[in-house]
């Protein structure tokens, strides 16, 4: 009889623990979903604008740039097969379409950072405007000191535009 009661108590405890774990997993999932909502919404809107404004058919990447202003960028291919990047101001008032052939792509910028800046761990990469030019933004982290460095490179040439170190 005592063994039966013990087994029932253990079963109840295991059931309660299982329900608790499932509830925690659901709560974490909902929290993650809610925290990524602004990014998903911005991406949807940027893609819709790029499709309408620049005939973008295939989306490769979405970038979010926060400088003096916020820009969302979408890279991909048009219906005519041209590789483009559409840079859109957050308010939608400025839209710039650039051919990927007129500048450096993401792998080229990553290579510049890796080779010329002691191979930091790249935390973020984006495209936006700085001083009236299209730029690549790279945020790198030194693996030893864990300090961040903020790099801006010309989209057209890959030349360094600005570096803010030890953030």
C-alpha positions in Angstrom: 0.0 0.0 0.0 2.8 2.4 1.0 4.6 1.7 -2.3 1.5 2.4 -4.3 1.1 5.8 -2.5 4.8 6.6 -3.2 4.4 5.7 -6.8 1.4 7.9 -7.2 3.2 10.9 -5.5 6.2 10.4 -7.8 3.9 10.3 -10.8 2.1 13.5 -9.7 5.5 15.2 -9.1 6.8 14.2 -12.5 3.6 15.3 -14.2 3.7 18.7 -12.4 7.4 19.1 -13.3 6.7 18.2 -16.9 3.8 20.7 -17.1 6.1 23.3 -15.5 8.8 22.7 -18.1 6.3 22.9 -21.0 4.9 26.2 -19.6 8.3 27.7 -19.3 9.2 26.6 -22.8 6.0 28.2 -24.1 6.7 31.4 -22.2 10.2 31.6 -23.5 9.0 31.0 -27.1 6.4 33.7 -26.8 8.9 36.1 -25.4 11.4 35.5 -28.2 8.6 35.8 -30.8 7.5 39.2 -29.3 11.0 40.6 -29.1 11.7 39.8 -32.7 8.5 41.3 -34.0 9.9 44.8 -34.8 12.6 43.2 -37.0 10.1 40.9 -38.8 7.8 43.8 -39.4 10.6 46.1 -40.7 11.8 43.3 -43.0 8.2 42.7 -44.4 7.7 46.4 -45.1 11.2 46.9 -46.6 10.7 43.9 -48.9 7.2 45.2 -50.0 8.7 48.6 -50.8 11.6 47.0 -52.7 9.3 44.8 -54.7 7.1 47.7 -55.7 9.8 50.4 -56.1 12.6 48.4 -57.7 11.0 45.2 -59.1 12.8 43.1 -56.6 11.8 39.4 -57.1 14.3 37.4 -55.1 15.4 38.5 -51.6 18.9 37.6 -50.4 19.5 39.6 -47.3 17.8 42.2 -45.0 19.9 44.8 -43.2 19.0 47.3 -40.4 21.3 50.3 -40.1 21.1 52.8 -37.2 23.2 55.9 -37.8 22.0 59.5 -37.7 18.8 58.0 -39.3 17.6 54.4 -39.5 17.7 52.6 -42.8 16.4 49.2 -43.8 18.1 47.6 -46.8 17.2 44.6 -48.9 19.5 42.9 -51.4 18.4 40.6 -54.1 17.6 40.2 -57.8 15.2 42.0 -60.0 12.8 40.5 -62.5 15.4 41.4 -65.2 18.1 39.5 -63.3 20.1 42.5 -61.9 21.6 42.2 -58.5 20.5 45.2 -56.5 20.4 46.7 -53.0 17.4 48.8 -52.0 18.2 51.3 -49.2 15.1 52.6 -47.5 14.9 55.3 -44.8 12.7 54.2 -41.9 10.1 56.9 -42.7 10.0 55.6 -46.3 10.8 59.1 -47.7 14.2 58.2 -49.1 14.7 55.2 -51.3 18.0 54.5 -53.1 18.5 51.6 -55.5 22.1 50.6 -56.2 23.5 47.9 -58.4 25.5 45.4 -56.5 28.0 45.6 -59.4 28.7 49.2 -58.5 30.1 48.3 -55.1 31.4 45.7 -52.8 29.2 42.8 -51.5 28.9 41.5 -48.0 31.6 38.8 -48.4 34.1 41.4 -49.7 33.5 43.7 -46.8 33.8 40.8 -44.3 37.2 39.9 -46.0 38.4 43.5 -45.6 37.5 43.5 -41.9 39.1 40.1 -41.4 42.3 40.9 -43.2 42.8 44.6 -42.3 41.4 44.8 -38.7 42.8 41.8 -36.9 39.9 39.5 -37.6 37.3 40.6 -35.1 34.2 38.6 -34.5 31.6 40.3 -36.6 28.5 40.9 -34.6 26.4 42.9 -37.1 26.6 44.1 -40.7 24.3 46.5 -42.5 24.0 49.0 -45.2 22.8 52.6 -44.9 23.7 56.2 -45.6 26.5 58.3 -44.0 27.4 61.7 -45.2 25.4 61.3 -48.4 27.0 58.0 -49.5 26.0 54.4 -49.3 28.1 52.7 -46.7 28.6 49.3 -45.2 28.4 49.2 -41.4 30.3 46.5 -39.5 30.3 46.0 -35.8 33.2 43.8 -34.7 34.2 42.5 -31.3 37.7 41.7 -30.1 37.6 38.2 -28.8 40.1 38.9 -26.1 39.1 42.2 -24.7 35.4 41.9 -25.8 35.4 45.6 -26.8 33.3 46.5 -29.8 34.5 48.5 -32.8 32.2 50.2 -35.2 33.4 50.4 -38.8 31.9 52.3 -41.8 33.2 51.5 -45.3 32.3 53.0 -48.7 30.0 50.8 -50.6 31.6 51.7 -53.9 35.3 51.4 -52.9 35.5 49.6 -49.6 37.6 52.4 -48.2 37.3 53.1 -44.5 35.0 56.1 -43.9 34.9 56.0 -40.1 36.0 53.8 -37.2 34.9 54.1 -33.6 37.0 51.8 -31.4 36.8 50.5 -27.9 33.1 50.9 -27.4 
